[in-house]
Amino acid sequence: MYLLRWTGIALAALLLSTLRAVAAWAADWPNVLMIVSDDHAAYVCGAYGNRQARTPNLDRLARTGVTFTNAFVNCPMCTPSRQSFLTGRLPHAIGVTQLTTALPDEPVTLAEALKELGYATAAIGKMHFNSTRAHGFDVRLDLGDHQGFLTQHPPRPVPAGIEVLPVWKPFQDPARIWLNGSYLPYGAFDKDYSGTWFARQGQQFLRGHTQTPFFLMVSFYEPHSPFRFPIEYRGRFDPASFAVPQPGPEDDWQIPEIFRNLTDEEKRHIIAAYYTSTEFMDHNVGRILDTLEETGLDDNTLVIYLGDNGYSLGQHGRFEKHTMYEESVRAPLIIRLPGQERFDQQEDALVEFIDLFPTIMEFCGGTPPPEVEGRSLLPLLEGKTERGHEPVFSEYYDNEEAMIRTREYKFIYSTGRRERQDGYKTGFPLSGRTRRLYDLRNDPQEMTNLAGGEKYRELIIHFQQEMLRRFEASHPLASQIPPDLTLEDALDYYLTWREEK
């Protein structure tokens, strides 16, 4: 009897000791904070050299971390880009290649992988899962939850005399309206705004997880069109201070019809609205970073800031992403390792956003699933290598096109046989196969296509082979490709649109 009692006490003591040890061990695990913005172009940020942009919080994050100046999305559109970096796999590999596609259950997400390691997980804000699935996130909050908050806490009404944005109706209204060509604020004050509420929910999560390892993703809707910002932010920029980019001599055939009637004044107002929305987003980033410091969590938290894709503000005559031009595919990426010695560093190695999954897993002591296609950036972050992910690859299926980019050149291939359904038709007949090659060292604005002559024929073939290699490595239909196809026929096979709307 005494032996049984002693055994029970000993087991209880051992269990308590084990739980305390596990708790202490878990408390030492690094946390992961990922902050994501929507359509934030890298060039509209102080950390990337833009003196007009007001991004003091992103700039201070950059001063304590590493700014990647050549980080590229694997698709210049929200949904495929986000689901790609959350799974570490290319859009075609997971079957998410358009805006409305739902992420399937099969791909392992970063949240699921970290959850297996014992992490608490939360996604606050825009995720583009396009379903009710949580994909490994214990906490999932979005616009519907914010609307519920407003029901319980009615917002302050807009004062008389203040003109605000109308209901957003892209492609139904003229572009000057849905792109905020009048530079109007959204009809809400800062305290009632969804972005502010997301930031506060992120702050609350941080304060409640000071003793447990976590993966927190806070994802803002800004500065996505119509470039919303609260009433307090109206008039922050003078539209006349912005220069309007001029299209190049080869751009006319590919400028979408919807942008052709915009006046220079409207374009300046659109740019001012975008910069203001970016400033507001940055302010909410600051709220999150402040709380991270106040709680002392910054000493043990990997912080990653990224935009889900870039955005063109008049370059090549466009006000959108959905292209392979630098403004669209090169996105901001700032990473701060806790306890690192690389402060205020700029890293120019070429990297892809699918590299984030293995980077985070390696830092947290885990192993990514074998199907993950990215490469860990940890050696770059720790200054142990200069090698990135060159050449980088990106794809956009609505125009059946893909890109291969090195430091010196960018090659873009399109089947040219699909009528675009994304709203950006040009009004010109379908072009058929197009090959574009840009010398980025001598033509960084991508104005002169070099693909027409014999001089670069071998280089183009090399890039096409590299593009084909990326498709063959992970495309679900690789085993079904017809035999004896030419190189370009094979590329057409992989780039053919197959998803239903």
N, C-alpha and C positions, 0 to 999 in steps of 0.2 A: 504493500500500500504506500509506504513512504517512498519506495523506489519509483512507483508510478507518478506520485506527486512531484518528486524531484525531477523526473524526466520531463513532466509537463512544464515545470517552471524553467528548466534548462532550455527546452525547445522554444518557449515563449521569449526568453531572454535572447536566444540566438536569432529568432525571427526579428525581434526589435532591433538588435544590433545590425542585422543584415539590411533591414529597411533604412536605418539611419545611414549606413554606409552607401547604400544605393542612392539615397536622397542627396548625400554630400557629393557623390560622384556625378549625379545628374546635374547638380547645381554648377559643376565645373564644365559641363558640356558647352560649347559655343552656341549662342543663339543666332538666328538668322532673321534679319529684317530686310524685306525687299519692298521698295517703293517704286511704283510704276505709274507713269503718266501716259496720256493718250494723244498720239500725234505730235509729240514734242520733238522738233527738229534739233539736232545737236548744235547747229550754228546759231540758235537763239538761246544762248546761255553764256553768262560771263566766263565760266570755267573754260569755254571753248573759244574765248577771245572776242566775244561780242560785247562792245562797250555800251551799246544802247539797251541791251537786255538787262532787266533787273531781277537777278536770281541770286540774292545774297546767301540764301541757305544752301543751295546746291554748290555755290562757290566755296562756302566754308567746309562742306563735306569733301569737296575736291582737294582743299588744302590739307586735309588729314588723310587722304587716300590716294588712289591711282585713277586718273582719268584716261579712259581708252579713246583715242582720237580716231581709230579705225575699227569701230565695232559695227557690224552689219547684221540686219535682220534677215531671217530666212524667207520672209515674204513681206512685201510692203503693204500689208493690210492687217487690221487689228486681230481678227479671230485666228487666222492661221499662224500669225506671228506669236501670239500669246500661248496658244496650245503647243506650238513647237518648242518654245523655250521652257515650258513647264514639263515637257516630256523628254527633252533632249534629243528629239527626232525631227526630221524634216517634215513639212506639211504633207507631202505626198505619201510618206511612210505611215502616217497615222490617219490618213483619209480626211484631213481637215484643210481644204483648200479654198473655201469661200466664206463670206461673211456670216451666213446663217447656219453653217454646219455645226452640229452638236459634237462635242468631243466624245468618242465612244468610251465604253468601260475598259476595253482591253489595254490601252497604253497606260503604263505606270507613271503617275505624276510625281513631281518632286515632293508634294505634300504626303502622298502615300508612302514614298520611300523614307522620308524623315519620320513619319508616324511609326514606322516599323522600328526605328531606333529609339522610340520613346518620346518623341517631340509632341508638344501641344501645337496644334495648327489652326490658323485663322486666316480667312480671306475677307477683306473689307473693301467694298467698292466694286468696280467694273472687272469682270472676269471673262465674259464672252463664252461661257460654257454652253450657252444656248439650250439649257435643260435645267431640271431641278436637281441633277446629280451634284454631290459635294466634292467628289474626286479627292478624298483624303483630308478635307478641311473640316475640323471639328466645329468651327464657327464660320458662318457664311452670312454676310450682311451686304445688302445692295440697295438700290433706289426704293424698292418696295418697303424696306424697313425704315428708310428715312421718311417716306411718306406717312408711315404709321406714327413716327415720332411727331411729325407736324400736326397730325390729327389730335394728338394729346397736348401739343404745345403750339397753338395757332400762331403763325408768323405775323410779324408786323406788316401792316398794309403799305403798299407803295404810295408815297405822298403824291398829291395832285401836282401835275406839272412836270413830272419826270417820265419821259418816254422810255419804254423798255422794249426788249426783244419780243417779237410776235412768236407764236407757236412755230417750232422748227419744222419746215416742210421741204426737205431737200429734193431737188429735181422737179418739184411741183411749182414752187415759187421761182422767180428768176434768181440767178446766182448771187446778185447783189444783195438779196434779202437773206437767203439762207447761209451766206458767208459773212453776214453782219457788216455789209458795206456802208451802214449808217453809224457804225461804232456805238452801239447801244448796250447798256448793261442788261443783265438778266433781272427779272422782276422779283428780286429777293435781296435782303440784307445779309451781310456776312454770317451772322449768328444763326440764320435759318437755312443757309445754303447747304446743299448735299455734300460738297467737298469738305466744308468745315465740320459737318457731322461725322463724315468718315474719319477725318483726322482725330476728332475727339474719341471716337470708338477705338481707334488705334492707340491713343493715349491711355484709355481705360484698360485695354488689354495688356499693355506694357506694365502698368502699375499692379495688375493682378497676377503677373507671372515673373516676379523677381527671383523666385526660388526654383523654377522648373524650366527646362530647356524648351524653346519655342521656335516655330517658324511662322512669322507674321508677314502677310502680304497686304499692303495698303495700296489700292489702285484707284487713282483719280480719273475722272472723266475729262478733265482739262488737259491741254487746251484745244481739244477736238472742236470742230465747227459745231455751232456758230460762234465759237470762241467766247464762251460765257464768262462773266465776272460779276460780282455783286455790285449793288448800287454804289457802295462807298468807293469803288474803284473807277467810276466813270471819269473820263477825261484825263487819265494818268499820263497819256502820251499825246503828243502833237502829231497828228497824221502827216502834216506837211514835212516833218523831219525825216520821213522814210523815203528812200529812193525806190522807184519801181523797176524791178529787173526787166530787161528787154529780151524778147525771144531772139534766138540765133538765126542765122540765114537758112538753116536746114530744118527749122522747127515747124513751119506752117502746116505741113501735112498731118502732124500728129497732135495739134492743139485741139482739145475738145470744144465742140460747138458752144457749150454752155458758158465758156469763159470769154468768148470772142467779143461780146458787147460790153464788157466791163470797162468803165472809164478809168483813167489814171487816178482820179480823185477817189473813186470807189475802191480801187486797189490799195491806196494808202490807208483808207479807213479799215479795210480788211486786215492789213498788216498791223495797224495799231491795236485792233481788237485782239489779234493773236498774241501780241506782246503783252497786253494787259492780262489776258487769260493765263498766260505763262507766269506772269508775276504773282497772280493770285494762287496758282498751283504751288509755286515756290514757297509762298507764305505758309501754306498748310504742311508742306514738307518740313518747314522749320518747327512747326508745332510738334511733329513726331520726333524730330531730332532733339528738341529741347527736353522732352519727357524722357528720352533715352538717357540723356546726360543726368537729369535730375534724379533718376532712380539708380544711377550707377551702373546701368546695364550696358552702357557703351564700352566698358572695359572688357566685356566678354561677348560682344555681338558683332557678327559679320553684317555689314551694311552694304546693300546694293541698290543703286538708283539706276533706272533705265526708262527710256521711252519705248513704247511697243513698236513704233516705226517712226520715220521722219515725216517731213511735210514740205511741199513746195509752196513758196509765197511769191509766185509770179515767175520763177525761173522756168524757162522753156514754155512760157505762156500758161502755166498751170497753177491752180490753187487746190492741191490735193496730194495724195500719195499715189499708190497704184502704178508706179513706174519704177524703172531701174536706175533713174538718175540719182546722183549722190544725195541730193536733198531728201529723197524718199527712203533710201535703203541704209544710209548711214545714220545711226541713232545714238543718243547719249548713253554712256555707260560709265558709271563712277562706282568704284568698289573700295571699301575701307576694311582692312583686316584688323581685328583687335590686337593691339600690341605690336603692330608692324613698325618697321623702321623706315618704310618708304612713304614719306610725307610729301604732299604737293608735287606728285610725279605725273608726267604725261607719258603714256605708253602708246607707241605708234604701231605696234605689231597688229596685223590684221587678225580679227577674231570674229566668230559667229555667235549669235545668241544661243544656239543649242549648246554652246560650251559652258553655259551657266550651271546646268544640271550637274555634270560631273565635277565642276569646281566646288560647288556647295557640298556635294556628297563627300568628296575627298577631305575637305576642311573639317567636316563633322565626323569623320572617322568611318564613313560608310562606303559601300561599293555600289555604283550605279548598275542597273540591269544591263545585260550584255547587248541589248538592242539599241542602247543609247549611242548616238552618232557623234556627239560633241567630244571635245578634248578639254581636260582640266586646264584652267588658267592659273592654277595655284603656283606653278613654277615661274610664270611671268610676274605674278603679284609679289612673289618673294624675291625677285631679281635673280633667279637661278638660270634663266634662259631668255633668249631674245626671240624664240620661235613661237609664232602664233598658229593660225589656222589658214595659212595661205596655200592655194587661192581660196577665196570665199565664194559661196554659192547662195543664190536666192532665186525664188520662183514666184510667178504670178499667173495662175491658171485662167483667170477671166480673159486675159489677153494671150494665153498660151505662149508665155515667154519665160526665159530663164537667163540668169547672169552668172558669169565667171569673172572675178576681179582679182588682179594681182596688184602689187604696188605700182606697176608701170602702166598696166592696161586694164580696160574693162571691155568685155565681149558680151553682147546681148543677142540672143537668138529668139525669134518668134516664128510660129507657123504662118502667121498672117492670114489665117483662113477662118477665124472665128469672129463673128459680129459681137462686139462687146455688149454685155448686159449690165455693166456696173454704172451706167449713166454717163460715161465719158466717150461717147461716139464722136468721131471727127467730122462726119459728113462726107468723107472721101470713100471711094470704093476700097474693098479689102486689098491689102498690098501683096498678099502671098508671102512667101518666106522672106524674112528680113534678117540681115546680119549687120550689126553695128559694132564697130571697134573704135575705142577712144584711147588716145595717148594721154594719160592722166598727168604726166609730168609736164608736158608742153601745152596741154589743152584741158586744164582742170575743170573748166566750165562745161565740158562735153559738147562742144559746138561743131566739131568736124569729124564726120564719120570716115574712117580710113579703110573700110571693108570693101570698097569697090574695085581696088586695083590688085594686081598680081603680087605686089611687093609684100603684102602681109598674108598671102594665101596659106603658107605653112603654119604661121602663128594661129590663124583662125581655125585650121584643122586641129591643131593642138588643143585649143580651148574647147572646141566641140567634143573632142575625145574626153577631156576632163569633165565636161558637163555630162556626157553619157555615163562616165564612171560613177558619178554621184547618183544618177538615176538607177543604174544597174545594182548598186550596193544595197538599196533599200526600197525600191518601188514594189508594191504588192504584185504587179503584173509582170515582173521581170522574167519569171519562168515561162510566161505565155507569149513572149514576143515572137512574131513570125521570123523564120530563118531568112538569111541572105538579104537583109535590109541594108540599104546604104546608110552611111553615118547620119545624114540628115533625115532619112526616113525613120531611123530609130529614134532620133530626138523628137520627131513629130509624133511617134507612137506614144512616148512617155508624156509629152506635153498636151496630148489631146484631152479636152474637157470631157469628163465622164460623170461628174456629180450632177444630181438632179436638184433643182431649186425647191 
